[in-house]
């Protein structure tokens, strides 16, 4: 009887988690990448950079942006190739972000791989209201795809993992 109860409870939890993910909205960031948001995000274009932003029902803020280094810094994939996997380049990314978010304390950038592409993961803490900022960036060619979640202080949620893990390459 106890086994049946736990099996039923597990099945209910699994179906609830599956439903939560399937209700999310897939947004194509460009012709290469898509990501899922909890609801339809608002598109904002600023300084030639497209970004998609939404605040979820749980007050978690979600953002995805595409930055083309070829356009903003005249760096193509050939120029980025020798430096993209270096800690120095990753630290420069962190310093650039930190210069715009002065009320945050940033941790170290972790360099990784997704498929065959270089990734950068970083977290930060808001010094004023104690929100947590979680970022995952993926470099494909000359484009940096940046995903971020702002999680309110003292909140425990898995939605940030769903969002940051929902990146998909578009089929050609």
SEFI-755201 format. One record per residue: residue number from 1; x, y, z of N, C-alpha, C, O in turn. Coordinates in steps of 0.05 Angstrom, whole numbers, always signed. Example, Ala and Ser with C-alpha at 12.3 -4.5 7.8 and 13.67 -1.06 7.14 Angstrom:
2
  nr    nc1    nc2    nc3   cac1   cac2   cac3    cc1    cc2    cc3    oc1    oc2    oc3
   1   +264   -114   +156   +246    -90   +156   +264    -66   +156   +285    -66   +169
   2   +257    -45   +142   +273    -21   +143   +258     +1   +157   +268    +23   +161
This chain:
172
  nr    nc1    nc2    nc3   cac1   cac2   cac3    cc1    cc2    cc3    oc1    oc2    oc3
   1    +17    -24     +0     +0     +0     +0    +18    +25     +0    +12    +44    -15
   2    +38    +25    +17    +56    +48    +19    +70    +53     -8    +74    +76    -16
   3    +79    +31    -21    +92    +33    -47    +73    +46    -68    +82    +63    -83
   4    +49    +38    -68    +29    +48    -86    +25    +78    -82    +23    +94   -101
   5    +23    +86    -57    +20   +114    -49    +43   +131    -60    +39   +152    -73
   6    +68   +122    -55    +91   +137    -64    +93   +137    -94   +101   +157   -106
   7    +86   +115   -107    +86   +114   -136    +66   +134   -148    +72   +148   -167
   8    +42   +135   -136    +22   +154   -145    +31   +183   -141    +27   +200   -158
   9    +43   +188   -118    +53   +215   -111    +75   +223   -131    +75   +246   -141
  10    +93   +205   -137   +114   +210   -157   +102   +216   -184   +111   +234   -198
  11    +83   +200   -193    +70   +204   -219    +57   +231   -221    +58   +245   -241
  12    +43   +239   -199    +30   +266   -199    +50   +288   -200    +46   +308   -215
  13    +72   +286   -186    +93   +306   -186   +106   +308   -213   +111   +330   -223
  14   +111   +285   -226   +123   +284   -252   +105   +297   -273   +114   +312   -290
  15    +79   +291   -272    +60   +303   -291    +58   +333   -287    +54   +348   -306
  16    +59   +342   -262    +57   +371   -256    +82   +385   -267    +80   +407   -278
  17   +105   +373   -264   +130   +385   -275   +129   +385   -305   +137   +405   -317
  18   +120   +364   -317   +118   +363   -346    +98   +384   -357   +104   +397   -377
  19    +76   +388   -343    +56   +408   -351    +68   +436   -349    +63   +452   -366
  20    +83   +441   -327    +94   +467   -323   +113   +474   -347   +113   +497   -356
  21   +128   +455   -356   +146   +461   -378   +132   +464   -405   +140   +480   -421
  22   +111   +448   -409    +97   +449   -435    +81   +474   -438    +74   +482   -460
  23    +74   +487   -416    +58   +512   -417    +75   +536   -424    +65   +557   -429
  24   +101   +533   -423   +119   +555   -429   +119   +562   -459   +113   +545   -476
  25   +125   +587   -465   +124   +597   -492   +152   +596   -504   +171   +607   -492
  26   +155   +584   -527   +181   +583   -541   +184   +608   -558   +166   +616   -573
  27   +207   +622   -554   +212   +647   -568   +238   +643   -585   +259   +635   -573
  28   +237   +647   -611   +260   +646   -628   +276   +673   -624   +265   +694   -630
  29   +300   +671   -614   +316   +695   -610   +327   +705   -636   +330   +729   -640
  30   +333   +687   -654   +341   +693   -682   +338   +667   -698   +323   +649   -690
  31   +352   +665   -720   +350   +641   -737   +365   +617   -725   +363   +595   -736
  32   +381   +621   -704   +397   +599   -693   +387   +587   -667   +390   +563   -662
  33   +375   +604   -650   +369   +595   -623   +341   +602   -613   +330   +623   -621
  34   +330   +585   -597   +304   +591   -584   +307   +585   -554   +324   +570   -546
  35   +289   +597   -539   +288   +594   -510   +259   +595   -501   +242   +606   -515
  36   +253   +582   -478   +225   +582   -468   +222   +602   -445   +239   +603   -427
  37   +200   +616   -446   +193   +635   -425   +167   +625   -412   +151   +611   -425
  38   +162   +633   -387   +137   +624   -374   +112   +636   -387    +91   +624   -387
  39   +114   +660   -398    +93   +673   -413   +106   +688   -436   +130   +690   -437
  40    +90   +699   -454   +100   +714   -477   +117   +738   -468   +106   +755   -454
  41   +142   +740   -476   +159   +762   -467   +155   +787   -484   +144   +785   -507
  42   +163   +809   -474   +162   +835   -489   +189   +838   -502   +210   +834   -490
  43   +189   +845   -528   +213   +850   -543   +221   +879   -541   +204   +897   -546
  44   +246   +884   -535   +257   +911   -533   +283   +912   -549   +300   +895   -546
  45   +286   +932   -567   +310   +936   -582   +323   +962   -573   +311   +983   -574
  46   +348   +959   -563   +363   +983   -553   +391   +981   -562   +405   +961   -558
  47   +401  +1002   -575   +428  +1003   -586   +434   +979   -604   +456   +969   -605
  48   +414   +971   -620   +417   +950   -639   +417   +922   -627   +422   +902   -641
  49   +410   +920   -601   +409   +894   -588   +380   +887   -581   +366   +902   -568
  50   +371   +864   -592   +344   +854   -586   +345   +839   -559   +362   +822   -555
  51   +326   +845   -542   +323   +830   -517   +294   +824   -512   +276   +839   -521
  52   +289   +803   -498   +262   +794   -491   +261   +792   -461   +278   +779   -448
  53   +241   +805   -450   +239   +807   -420   +210   +801   -411   +191   +808   -424
  54   +209   +787   -388   +183   +782   -376   +187   +778   -346   +208   +767   -337
  55   +167   +785   -330   +167   +779   -302   +146   +758   -298   +122   +763   -304
  56   +154   +735   -287   +135   +713   -283   +116   +718   -260   +119   +737   -245
  57    +96   +701   -258    +76   +703   -236    +90   +700   -209    +80   +709   -189
  58   +113   +686   -210   +127   +681   -185   +147   +704   -178   +163   +702   -160
  59   +145   +726   -193   +162   +750   -190   +191   +746   -199   +208   +763   -195
  60   +197   +723   -211   +224   +719   -223   +225   +734   -250   +206   +732   -266
  61   +246   +749   -254   +250   +764   -279   +266   +747   -298   +287   +736   -290
  62   +257   +745   -323   +271   +730   -344   +279   +748   -366   +263   +765   -375
  63   +303   +745   -377   +313   +761   -399   +330   +745   -417   +346   +728   -408
  64   +327   +749   -443   +344   +737   -463   +352   +758   -483   +335   +774   -491
  65   +377   +759   -490   +387   +780   -509   +407   +767   -528   +420   +748   -521
  66   +409   +780   -551   +429   +771   -571   +447   +795   -577   +437   +816   -585
  67   +473   +791   -573   +492   +812   -578   +511   +802   -600   +523   +781   -597
  68   +513   +817   -622   +531   +809   -644   +557   +825   -641   +557   +849   -646
  69   +578   +811   -633   +604   +825   -630   +614   +837   -656   +629   +856   -656
  70   +605   +825   -678   +614   +836   -704   +602   +864   -708   +615   +882   -720
  71   +578   +868   -699   +564   +894   -702   +574   +914   -680   +580   +937   -687
  72   +575   +905   -655   +580   +924   -633   +610   +929   -628   +618   +949   -616
  73   +627   +910   -636   +656   +913   -629   +674   +906   -653   +699   +905   -650
  74   +662   +901   -676   +678   +894   -700   +695   +869   -696   +717   +868   -706
  75   +685   +850   -680   +699   +825   -676   +683   +802   -688   +660   +797   -681
  76   +695   +788   -708   +681   +766   -720   +689   +740   -706   +705   +741   -687
  77   +679   +717   -715   +684   +692   -702   +714   +685   -703   +724   +672   -685
  78   +728   +693   -724   +756   +687   -727   +772   +702   -705   +792   +692   -695
  79   +764   +727   -700   +778   +743   -679   +771   +732   -651   +788   +734   -633
  80   +748   +721   -647   +740   +711   -621   +750   +683   -615   +754   +676   -592
  81   +755   +668   -636   +764   +640   -632   +788   +636   -614   +786   +619   -596
  82   +809   +651   -616   +832   +646   -599   +829   +655   -570   +844   +646   -552
  83   +809   +672   -564   +805   +682   -537   +781   +672   -523   +779   +675   -498
  84   +762   +661   -537   +735   +654   -525   +737   +634   -502   +719   +635   -485
  85   +757   +617   -501   +758   +597   -480   +778   +605   -458   +784   +589   -440
  86   +786   +630   -458   +805   +639   -437   +791   +652   -414   +770   +665   -417
  87   +802   +649   -390   +791   +662   -366   +792   +692   -369   +775   +706   -358
  88   +813   +702   -382   +816   +731   -385   +792   +743   -401   +781   +763   -393
  89   +783   +729   -422   +760   +739   -438   +735   +737   -421   +719   +755   -421
  90   +732   +715   -406   +708   +711   -389   +707   +733   -367   +686   +744   -361
  91   +731   +739   -356   +732   +760   -336   +725   +788   -347   +713   +804   -333
  92   +732   +792   -372   +725   +818   -385   +695   +820   -389   +683   +841   -386
  93   +682   +797   -396   +653   +797   -398   +641   +804   -371   +623   +821   -369
  94   +651   +791   -349   +640   +797   -322   +644   +826   -315   +626   +839   -305
  95   +668   +837   -321   +673   +865   -314   +654   +884   -330   +645   +904   -319
  96   +649   +877   -355   +630   +893   -371   +602   +893   -359   +589   +914   -358
  97   +593   +870   -351   +566   +868   -339   +566   +882   -312   +547   +897   -306
  98   +587   +878   -296   +588   +890   -269   +589   +921   -271   +579   +934   -253
  99   +601   +932   -292   +602   +961   -295   +574   +973   -300   +569   +996   -294
 100   +555   +956   -310   +528   +965   -314   +509   +959   -291   +488   +972   -287
 101   +517   +940   -274   +501   +932   -251   +518   +936   -226   +527   +917   -213
 102   +521   +961   -219   +540   +969   -197   +530   +961   -170   +546   +959   -151
 103   +504   +955   -166   +494   +947   -140   +496   +917   -136   +485   +907   -116
 104   +508   +902   -154   +511   +873   -152   +540   +866   -145   +559   +879   -154
 105   +543   +844   -130   +569   +832   -126   +570   +806   -142   +553   +788   -138
 106   +589   +804   -161   +590   +782   -179   +610   +760   -170   +631   +767   -158
 107   +603   +736   -175   +621   +713   -170   +638   +709   -194   +638   +725   -213
 108   +653   +688   -194   +671   +681   -216   +655   +671   -240   +633   +660   -237
 109   +666   +675   -263   +654   +665   -288   +664   +636   -292   +688   +631   -290
 110   +645   +618   -297   +652   +590   -302   +649   +586   -332   +628   +590   -344
 111   +671   +577   -345   +671   +572   -374   +663   +543   -377   +674   +525   -364
 112   +645   +538   -396   +637   +510   -401   +631   +506   -431   +639   +522   -448
 113   +618   +484   -437   +610   +477   -464   +581   +469   -465   +571   +457   -446
 114   +567   +477   -486   +540   +468   -492   +541   +460   -521   +547   +476   -539
 115   +534   +435   -526   +538   +424   -553   +568   +427   -559   +584   +416   -545
 116   +575   +443   -579   +604   +448   -584   +611   +477   -579   +633   +486   -585
 117   +593   +492   -567   +597   +521   -563   +606   +528   -535   +600   +514   -515
 118   +621   +550   -533   +631   +559   -507   +609   +573   -492   +594   +589   -503
 119   +607   +567   -466   +587   +580   -449   +601   +594   -426   +624   +587   -418
 120   +587   +613   -415   +597   +628   -391   +574   +629   -372   +552   +639   -378
 121   +578   +620   -347   +558   +621   -326   +568   +638   -303   +591   +637   -296
 122   +550   +655   -293   +557   +673   -272   +533   +678   -254   +510   +678   -264
 123   +538   +683   -229   +516   +691   -211   +525   +716   -196   +549   +721   -193
 124   +505   +731   -187   +511   +755   -172   +489   +760   -152   +467   +749   -154
 125   +496   +775   -132   +477   +782   -110   +473   +812   -109   +492   +827   -109
 126   +448   +820   -108   +441   +849   -106   +447   +858    -77   +436   +847    -58
 127   +465   +877    -75   +473   +887    -48   +451   +902    -33   +453   +905     -9
 128   +431   +911    -47   +410   +926    -34   +387   +909    -26   +380   +908     -2
 129   +374   +895    -45   +350   +879    -38   +355   +849    -38   +336   +834    -34
 130   +380   +841    -41   +388   +812    -39   +377   +794    -60   +376   +769    -56
 131   +367   +805    -83   +359   +788   -105   +384   +773   -115   +406   +782   -111
 132   +379   +750   -128   +400   +735   -140   +398   +737   -170   +376   +734   -181
 133   +420   +742   -184   +420   +744   -213   +436   +720   -223   +459   +716   -215
 134   +423   +704   -240   +436   +680   -252   +438   +684   -282   +418   +691   -295
 135   +462   +681   -293   +466   +686   -322   +479   +662   -335   +497   +649   -323
 136   +471   +657   -359   +483   +637   -376   +486   +649   -404   +466   +658   -416
 137   +511   +650   -414   +516   +661   -440   +528   +640   -458   +544   +624   -450
 138   +520   +640   -484   +529   +621   -503   +540   +636   -527   +527   +653   -538
 139   +565   +631   -534   +578   +644   -557   +576   +625   -581   +587   +603   -581
 140   +562   +635   -602   +560   +620   -627   +569   +638   -649   +556   +658   -655
 141   +592   +632   -661   +603   +650   -681   +611   +676   -669   +626   +677   -650
 142   +599   +698   -679   +604   +724   -668   +582   +734   -649   +582   +756   -639
 143   +562   +716   -645   +538   +724   -629   +540   +713   -601   +545   +689   -597
 144   +534   +730   -581   +532   +722   -553   +503   +722   -546   +489   +742   -547
 145   +493   +698   -538   +465   +695   -529   +466   +696   -499   +479   +679   -487
 146   +452   +714   -487   +453   +718   -458   +426   +713   -446   +406   +725   -454
 147   +424   +695   -427   +400   +689   -413   +404   +696   -384   +425   +689   -372
 148   +385   +709   -372   +388   +716   -343   +361   +714   -329   +340   +718   -340
 149   +364   +706   -303   +341   +705   -285   +347   +721   -260   +369   +719   -249
 150   +328   +738   -252   +331   +753   -227   +311   +740   -208   +287   +743   -211
 151   +322   +727   -188   +305   +713   -168   +303   +729   -143   +324   +737   -132
 152   +279   +735   -134   +275   +751   -109   +289   +738    -85   +292   +714    -84
 153   +296   +755    -66   +309   +746    -42   +293   +725    -28   +268   +727    -27
 154   +306   +705    -17   +293   +683     -1   +274   +666    -17   +259   +651     -5
 155   +274   +667    -43   +256   +651    -59   +271   +626    -69   +294   +628    -78
 156   +258   +603    -66   +269   +578    -77   +251   +570   -100   +227   +567    -97
 157   +263   +568   -124   +247   +561   -148   +265   +544   -167   +289   +547   -167
 158   +252   +528   -182   +266   +513   -203   +261   +526   -230   +273   +517   -250
 159   +244   +546   -232   +238   +558   -257   +262   +571   -271   +264   +571   -295
 160   +281   +581   -255   +306   +591   -267   +321   +569   -281   +333   +574   -302
 161   +321   +545   -270   +335   +522   -283   +320   +514   -308   +333   +507   -328
 162   +293   +515   -308   +278   +509   -332   +285   +529   -354   +290   +521   -377
 163   +285   +555   -347   +291   +576   -366   +319   +573   -377   +323   +572   -402
 164   +339   +573   -360   +367   +572   -368   +373   +546   -383   +392   +545   -399
 165   +358   +525   -378   +363   +499   -392   +345   +495   -416   +347   +474   -428
 166   +329   +515   -424   +310   +511   -446   +321   +519   -473   +306   +518   -493
 167   +346   +527   -474   +358   +535   -500   +358   +512   -520   +366   +490   -513
 168   +351   +518   -544   +351   +498   -565   +362   +510   -591   +356   +533   -598
 169   +378   +494   -605   +387   +502   -632   +364   +499   -651   +349   +479   -650
 170   +360   +518   -669   +339   +516   -689   +348   +497   -711   +371   +496   -718
 171   +329   +482   -721   +335   +463   -743   +336   +479   -769   +319   +496   -774
 172   +356   +473   -785   +359   +488   -810   +342   +476   -832   +343   +486   -854
